[in-house]
Amino acid sequence: VKQRPGDAKALHHLSVAAYQMGDRAAGIELSRQVTRLEPKFVPAMSNMAVAYVYDRQWTRARYWVRQAMLLDPDDASLRRLRMKLRLHTLAEAAAWVAEEAAVLLRAMLRRR
């Protein structure tokens, strides 16, 4: 990377190493640098999305999946990740509905 500072692929390999070592923050920052150098570098976008899922930053994960899918809509791993994020959204909505239903039920029972 020092020898080729503007090399997106070299930065991407460094970001993958950071992710593999468990340093998601460094991996994300390096992946951002990659996308600044090459805005259409889908692997960096995909890796950021996965890292954000691990960090439970759902909105950011969805953003990077959408960006990557605009460039590569047939990528199977992106499609799977998009489906997992959709299922997570559905699960959150279901939990909210169940919580609200419980509140209403308690209120109705108190009125008796």
N, C-alpha and C positions, 0 to 999 in steps of 0.2 A: 504494500500500500504506500509506503514511503517513497518507493522508487517510481510508482505510477499513481500519484495522488488523484487524478481524475478518472481512474479506471473503475467503472461501476461494478464490473464483475469481481475485481479484487476486493472491493468494499463488501460486496455481497457475500463472498466467501468468509470474510472476517465477521460479518454479521451472523452467519450460520454458526461459526465457531463460538461466538458469544452466546447464542441461543443454546447450543449444545452443552456449554459449560454452566448453564442455568442463569446467565446474566441477561435477562429479558430486556432490562432498561437499556443496556449497551446495544443489544441486538436491534431493538426498535430504533434507537438513534442512528445506528449505522444503516439500517434499512431506509430510514428517512433520507439520509445523505445519498443513498443509491437512487431513490426516486427523484431527488433534486437534479442529479446528474442525468438520469435517464427516466423521464416521467412515465414511460411505458414498460418499465421493468416489472413484469407481473410476479416473478418469484419473490421479490422484496415485499410487494404488496400482500401477497399470500402469507408470508412469514409474519408480517406485522399483524395481520388479522388473527392468526393463530395465537400469537403472543398476547394480544388484547383479550382473547377468549380466556386464556389462562389467568390473566389479571382481572377477569370479570368486568372488563370495560366493553360492554356489549355494543354501545353506539359506535365506538371507534372500530370495533371488529367488523360491524356491518358496513361501515363506510369503506373500509379497505377491500372487503369482499366485493362490494358494488363496483368500486373503481377497477379492480382486477377483472371482474366479469365483463365490464364494458369492452375490455381489450381482448379477453379470451373467454367467450361465453361457453365454450365446449370443454373447458378444463374440468375434469371429473373431480379433482380434489376440491376445487372452488365450489362446485355444485354441492358436494357433500357438506362442506362447511356452511354454505348458505342454508341448506336444509336444517342443519343443527341449530343455527341461529334462529331460524323461523320456529323450530320446535321450542326453543328456549323462550321466545316471545310468547308463544301460545301457552306454555306452562306458567309464565308470569301472569298472563291474563286470567287463566283458570284459577290461580291462587288468589288473585284479587277478587274475582267473582265469589269464590268460596268464602273469603273473609267478609265481604259485604253481606252475603247471604246469612252468615252466622250473626252478624250485628243486627240485621233485620229480625231474625228469628228470636234473638234475646229480647229485643224491644217488644215484639209481639207477645212473648211469654210474660213479660213484666206487666203488660196492660191487663192481663186476665185477672 
